């Protein structure tokens, strides 16, 4: 195998995510008319949503990896919680694992938000915050997928905890010759 690329996730992405979260919360306050005057309840709901999303997001990555017969390794490097792999993954497996939480949890939290409606305001807010946090948590995953899509289908991807490396076979065999 020959390494053809190495990409590092930019640290300023975390800062941009925080700013985006503030903008989203402002949108929620203005357009959905949640009462944020009791800030301590908002803080509690935000903590609950954050814990829920971290476990479900990384768990979804791991579940999809297991379904594709890979062995995820969990890690913590504060403020990040992540899964990684000690082996290379086929390009399309890596993409499926990376996109899984964005797709599945976005559908789950959006559905919960719509089902709960105004019948349970605190749970509705938690569902909305979880939806937003999951989307923010998927920014790095989406960035990696966008980059990996540029490489050939035969590529293999090695997660490096702060980015990824792309590998291809040194010699490709021609089919039928």
C-alpha positions as CSV (number, residue, x, y, z in Angstrom):
1,X,0.0,0.0,0.0
2,X,1.2,3.5,-0.8
3,X,0.0,6.6,1.2
4,X,-1.3,9.2,-1.3
5,X,-2.7,11.8,1.1
6,X,-2.9,12.9,4.7
7,X,-5.5,15.4,5.9
8,X,-5.8,17.0,9.4
9,X,-9.0,18.4,10.7
10,X,-8.6,22.1,11.4
11,X,-8.8,23.1,15.1
12,X,-10.6,26.3,14.2
13,X,-13.6,24.1,13.2
14,X,-14.4,23.7,16.9
15,X,-14.5,27.5,17.3
16,X,-16.7,27.9,14.3
17,X,-19.0,25.2,15.7
18,X,-19.4,27.1,19.0
19,X,-20.3,30.3,17.1
20,X,-22.8,28.3,15.0
21,X,-24.4,26.9,18.2
22,X,-24.9,30.4,19.5
23,X,-26.5,31.5,16.3
24,X,-28.8,28.4,16.3
25,X,-29.8,29.0,19.9
26,X,-30.6,32.6,19.0
27,X,-32.7,31.4,16.1
28,X,-34.6,29.0,18.5
29,X,-35.3,31.9,20.9
30,X,-36.5,34.3,18.2
31,X,-38.6,32.0,16.0
32,X,-39.8,29.1,18.1
33,X,-40.4,31.3,21.2
34,X,-38.8,29.1,23.8
35,X,-38.4,30.9,27.1
36,X,-34.7,31.1,27.8
37,X,-35.2,33.4,30.8
38,X,-34.7,30.5,33.1
39,X,-31.2,30.0,31.9
40,X,-30.4,27.2,34.5
41,X,-33.1,25.0,32.9
42,X,-31.7,25.7,29.5
43,X,-28.2,24.8,30.8
44,X,-29.6,21.5,32.3
45,X,-31.4,20.7,29.0
46,X,-28.3,21.5,27.1
47,X,-26.2,19.2,29.3
48,X,-28.7,16.3,28.9
49,X,-28.8,16.8,25.1
50,X,-25.0,16.9,25.0
51,X,-24.6,13.7,26.9
52,X,-27.3,12.0,24.9
53,X,-25.8,13.1,21.6
54,X,-22.2,12.1,22.5
55,X,-23.2,8.6,23.5
56,X,-25.6,8.1,20.6
57,X,-23.4,9.7,17.9
58,X,-20.2,7.7,18.8
59,X,-22.3,4.6,19.4
60,X,-23.9,4.9,16.0
61,X,-20.4,5.1,14.4
62,X,-19.4,2.0,16.3
63,X,-22.6,0.1,15.5
64,X,-22.2,0.7,11.7
65,X,-18.5,-0.2,12.0
66,X,-19.5,-3.5,13.7
67,X,-22.1,-4.2,11.0
68,X,-19.4,-3.8,8.4
69,X,-17.1,-6.2,10.4
70,X,-14.7,-3.6,11.7
71,X,-13.4,-3.2,15.2
72,X,-13.8,0.4,16.5
73,X,-11.7,1.7,19.4
74,X,-13.2,4.4,21.7
75,X,-11.1,7.3,22.8
76,X,-11.3,10.6,24.7
77,X,-9.1,13.6,24.1
78,X,-11.0,16.4,25.8
79,X,-13.1,18.1,24.6
80,X,-13.5,15.3,22.0
81,X,-14.9,11.8,22.4
82,X,-14.3,9.7,19.3
83,X,-14.0,6.2,17.8
84,X,-11.0,5.3,15.7
85,X,-9.6,2.2,14.0
86,X,-6.3,0.4,14.3
87,X,-6.6,-0.7,10.6
88,X,-7.4,0.7,7.2
89,X,-11.0,0.7,6.0
90,X,-12.3,0.6,2.4
91,X,-13.3,4.0,1.3
92,X,-17.0,3.3,1.1
93,X,-17.0,1.7,4.6
94,X,-15.4,4.7,6.1
95,X,-17.9,7.0,4.4
96,X,-20.9,4.9,5.7
97,X,-19.5,4.9,9.2
98,X,-18.8,8.7,9.1
99,X,-22.3,9.6,7.7
100,X,-24.3,7.2,9.9
101,X,-24.9,9.4,12.9
102,X,-25.6,12.5,10.8
103,X,-28.3,10.7,8.8
104,X,-29.8,8.4,11.4
105,X,-29.7,10.7,14.4
106,X,-30.9,13.7,12.5
107,X,-34.0,11.7,11.4
108,X,-34.5,10.4,15.0
109,X,-34.2,13.8,16.7
110,X,-36.2,15.6,14.1
111,X,-39.0,13.0,14.4
112,X,-39.0,13.3,18.2
113,X,-39.1,17.0,18.0
114,X,-42.2,16.8,15.7
115,X,-43.9,14.1,17.7
116,X,-43.5,15.9,21.0
117,X,-44.5,19.3,19.8
118,X,-45.9,21.5,22.5
119,X,-47.2,18.6,24.6
120,X,-43.8,18.3,26.4
121,X,-41.9,21.6,26.1
122,X,-38.8,20.4,28.0
123,X,-38.5,17.2,26.1
124,X,-39.2,19.1,22.8
125,X,-36.3,21.5,23.7
126,X,-34.0,18.6,24.5
127,X,-34.9,16.9,21.2
128,X,-34.2,20.2,19.3
129,X,-30.9,20.8,21.1
130,X,-29.9,17.2,20.5
131,X,-30.7,17.7,16.8
132,X,-28.5,20.8,16.7
133,X,-25.7,19.2,18.6
134,X,-25.7,16.2,16.4
135,X,-25.5,18.3,13.3
136,X,-22.6,20.3,14.9
137,X,-20.9,17.0,15.9
138,X,-21.1,15.8,12.4
139,X,-19.3,18.8,10.9
140,X,-15.9,16.9,11.1
141,X,-17.5,13.8,9.7
142,X,-19.0,15.7,6.8
143,X,-15.6,17.4,6.1
144,X,-13.8,14.0,6.0
145,X,-16.4,12.5,3.7
146,X,-16.2,15.5,1.3
147,X,-12.4,15.1,1.2
148,X,-12.5,11.3,0.9
149,X,-14.9,11.4,-2.0
150,X,-12.1,12.9,-4.1
151,X,-10.1,9.7,-4.0
152,X,-10.4,6.6,-6.2
153,X,-12.9,3.8,-5.2
154,X,-10.0,1.4,-4.4
155,X,-8.6,3.8,-1.8
156,X,-8.4,2.7,1.8
157,X,-8.7,5.1,4.7
158,X,-6.8,5.1,8.0
159,X,-8.2,7.2,10.7
160,X,-5.5,9.2,12.6
161,X,-7.7,10.6,15.5
162,X,-7.2,14.1,14.2
163,X,-7.7,13.4,10.5
164,X,-7.1,10.6,8.1
165,X,-4.6,9.1,5.6
166,X,-5.6,7.7,2.2
167,X,-3.8,4.6,0.9
168,X,-4.0,2.8,-2.5
169,X,-2.4,-0.5,-3.6
170,X,1.0,0.1,-5.2
171,X,0.2,-2.1,-8.2
172,X,-3.3,-2.6,-9.5
173,X,-4.0,-5.7,-11.4
174,X,-5.8,-5.3,-14.7
175,X,-9.0,-7.4,-14.9
176,X,-9.1,-10.0,-17.7
177,X,-5.4,-9.9,-18.6
